[in-house]
Amino acid sequence: MNIEDFDVAAPDGDDRIVLVDEVLERLEEEDPEGARVVTMKFFVGLSESEIAEVLGVSERTVRRQWAYAKTRLFQMILEAQ
C-alpha cells in the first residue's frame, strides 16, 4: 500500500477520513512544514512548483518535505490500524 493509493472514498471512508485527519494532526506537531505540503498537495491539489511559490521555498525543498511527510503519514496510518 502507498499513501497515494489510500482511498478516502472507500465504503468505510468516514473512518478513513477521521484516521487521515488524526495522523495529519500528529504530523503537524512533529513536522509543521511537511504537514502544510501534504495539505496543499494531497487535499488542495497544488503542484510542487505551486507549493514552492506559496511557501517561498525551492521545489527541491518541497519534494524533500513531501517525501518525508508521506512516509511518516503512511507509518502513522499503519500504526493506527
N, C-alpha and C positions, 0 to 999 in steps of 0.2 A: 504494500500500500504506500502511496505517495500523498503528500499534503494536497497537491493539485487534484488528486483523484477523490478526495474526501467530499462526498456528495451530501451537501446540507439539505437537499430536496428529497432525500430518500424517505420511505414510508415513516421511519422513526425520526424524521427531520427535526421535529421540535426538540427532542433530546440532543440531537447533534448540534443544533444551533446554540442551545444552552451550554453544551460542552465547549464549543469553539469560543463562545463569549467568556467562559470561565478561564480557559487556558490563555486567551488573549489578555485578559486582565492580569494573570500571573506573569505573562511575558512583559507587560507594561512596567511591572515592578522591577523585573530583572533587567530589561533592555528596552527603555522607552523609545529610543530611536528605531530599533528594529520593529517594535510594535506599530509605530507610525508607518513604516514602509509596508508592513503586512496589510494594514488597513487601507492604505492608498492603492496598493497593487491588487490585493485579493478581493476587497469589497467595493472599491471605487472604480477599479479597472484602469488605473493610470499606467502608462509605460514607465520603464526605468528612467528614460530621459525626462519625462514629465515630473516624476517624483524628484529627481535630482534638481530640477529647476525650482520646484516648490520649496524644497528643503535647503537649497543653496549649497549643495554638495556635488561631487562628481558622480557620474554614472557608475564608476568603479566602486565608489563607496556604497551606493545603493545596492549594487549586485552583491557586495560583501555582506551588507546588513540583511538583505533578503535571504541569502544562503544560510546565514547563521540562524535567523529568526524562524525560517520554515523548518529547519532541522529541530530547533528547540520546541516549536509548536507540535511537531509530529511526535517527539519524545513525550511531551506532556500529555498529548491525547492518548498515546499508548499506555502511559502510566495510569491515566484516569479510567481506563476501560477495564 
